[in-house]
Amino acid sequence: MIRVLAILPLLLLTAGGVEPQSSEDADALALGRQILAVQRALGNPDKPESLKAVTALGTDSRHYVMVRGWLVQLLAGDESIAEAAGGKPAEAVAARIRFLRKAIRAIDLEK
């Protein structure tokens, strides 16, 4: 979590056209872009590139635990919503549950 917070200022700087000053800055910027791609993927689980974005970051051994934990927590929340809906959640929630299970399996199989 701390690492994610550390890259936010870099994202803001580069959004304004400022270039990273070091290789660490460039690495943090690249990670930030990958995290944003995963966030977009989670909002659009039906798009074909969504699973690719999640597995690209989730299969990187440096970020596997962070991504898997993120996915598991989202899955737990969506499963709770589905259970509260009597097992018949809205299609958007059901689609995200299917996507999250598929994504977790995909990154786990790479490990």
Secondary structure, 3 states (H helix, E strand, C coil): CHHHHHHHHHHHHHHCCCCCCCHHHHHHHHHHHHHHHHHHHHHCCCCHHHHHHHHHHHCCCCCHHHHHHHHHHHHHHHHHHHHHCCCCCCHHHHHHHHHHHHHHHHHHHHC
